[in-house]
Amino acid sequence: MWYKDRGWDHFVRYIRFIKIVFIAAFLLVFFRVFQIQILNGLKFSEKSRDNYLKRFIVPPNRGRIIASDGQIVATTYISYELVSQIIPSEKLKNDICSITGVSKNTLEGSLAASLKKGEILNVLVRDMRGRSLIAMASVINEYPNLRIIKSPKRFYPYDKIFSHVTGYLGIPLERATRNINYSYSGSLHGTSGLEKNFDSYLFGSPGGEIVEVGASGDIIEVKGRVQPSTGDEIILTVDSRLQQKAYEAFDGRSGAAVAMNPKTGAVLLFVSSPGFSPGAFGDDPEEVSRMMTSPRIPLVNRVIQMKYPPGSVFKIITSAAALNENCIDTGNKIDCPGFFQYGKQVFNCWKEEGHGSCDFMKGFSQSCNVYFYNTALAAGEKNLSKYASMMGLDLNVLKDISGELPATIPSSPWKKKNYKKNWFPGDTINMGIGQGFLWITPMQEALALCGVANEGVIYRPYIVDKILTPDGIIEYEAKAEQVRKYELHKDVFKLLKEAMRAVITDGTGRVMNINGCEIYGKTGTAQDPSGDDHAWFVSFGGGDLGDFALVVVIEHGGKGSSAAGPVSRSIWEEYIKIKNEKI
């Protein structure tokens, strides 16, 4: 025998080696079984349970947004969606398209979006209604993997008119959802406007279903259900009648209008034209693409996100600076031949033939540029910059809607920093009539206007008046909040108001001279290097109309009196009509 030939010692060593191999193999199998059964047992148990128990999110009804006059501007309605428990075959897709009339591309797009969200039930047809809903419902039992479910859908009755107030919904970026503790996969959240800033109030609480599914994915039984809860209701300060009248008055032209109560800061209208269709987001990608690439940039909120040179409406601040610093005598007259020469530079008046001899009242009411070229030089660059900031053009205080741009208020240090150049007298001359480096938003002009109307007190603008729970309990209520208080000499506000009243009764703003109404105003025509002039008209009321201040700007609209004036008058007439109805 071989072991006799080699000796017993060799045989023993051979047996010992085999024994070690068997022990090692046994230990390897033991540790693998231990890992599967003990260490990973809980994970596999959970995964096994997930193979037959699935969680299905039921979206909540988003809270309504309601105008101050009770009109609903954003709400939720029940939409019917066709969903599949499995990824449908080509034959099933063709059947669905034939029954519902939905195109194959639309169905494929819906399915792709649903798969991307990781939804348990794959949405094939969204927002079914009318004949397509009836046709599908009549044959749904023939397709065991299909279901028709209810799904809340956002609806904006006023569409473009309130679009920059309400904003719109969308799926937030992944990094954004980390800060939204009430979010879930595929949930829609506010992307702009009030929908964004008050998303946590409006969203509500999602519900859900735990369903048992078979090996093929068929739903066998609903094991548990939690009902979703509706979000809070937001009541606005904005009146839908004023908002609609203002939007229609623009007649498709680009621009903005904002009206406030100077005594509280309540925003009574907030229009950016053109508007956009907030309901298109999530439902109509082609329309969204058109809006995002439109040269008219409808998604930009022109009230707070577009800056313009203020033109002659800035003469209110030029006047305040010169009067308060005793730089001018209101009785002194300056001759306007239609131009003003400073050194070798010539600065024209808007009226080519000139205004003749002008004192302060005539210079202001007729908006004589030559008079204000001289006034600006008398006041000086430091005072123009100082009073522009002091009187509210530097404010960025709107909280309810985000995205507000800061004003550009130039000064000698500002020019040195930004352009590496010195300030020249020509810069002061241009600034005095609201041109040059000076750029502001309509909201900033509204705050400055309210400060004059309110004689130095400026309140924070607010759009949300109240927030109510679904049970009607007040969760939040806005209060007037002062953000700026400044003082001018005793007679300065009086002179400014007299001059602004003369604009309406006997000056460039006569279009606003409504019989029996005490209205103060200022027109503005601002040159723009990229196109035609911008048209401004700012105004506020006195007496019984003291709770209304209005700013209107029309991009490249031409003269303030002839372009922005009629729009302003249309809004004022609607406001007076509403006010009289309440009496």
HUGI-V848146 format. One line per field, one symbol per residue. psi: psi as a letter, one per 30 degrees, with the letter a starting at -180 (. if undefined). A space follows every 50 residues. Layout:
psi: ???
This chain:
psi: lefeefleeeeeeeeeeeeeeeeeeeeeeeeeeeeeeeegeeeeeeeeef ffkkkjkjklkkllkklfgfkkfkaklkkkkklkfljkleeeeeeeeeef gkleeeeeeeeeeeeefhkejkkekkhklbeeeeeeefgeffjfgklklk kkkkkjefcfegefeeallljllefeffgjfgllkfkklkflaeeefgef efeaklalkjkklaeffkkekjflkkklkkllkkklfkkeeeeeeeeeff hflkalkkkljffffkkfljkkklaljfffkfeieeeeeeefgkffiffk jfefgkklkfbffffeeeeeeeefghflkffkkkkjgflkkjbfkkkllf jeflfbkkaeeeeeefhjeeefeeeeeeeleeeeeefeeegfffkigkee klgkkkljjlleeeeeeffhllkleeeeeeefggabfkklleeeeeeeee eeeghfkklkkkejelkklfggkjfkkkkkjkfkklkllefeeeeeeeef efeeegbfgffgikkgkjkklklkjkkkfgalkkkkkkllllbfgfgkkk kkkjkhfbkeefefeeeeeeeeeeeeeeeeff.
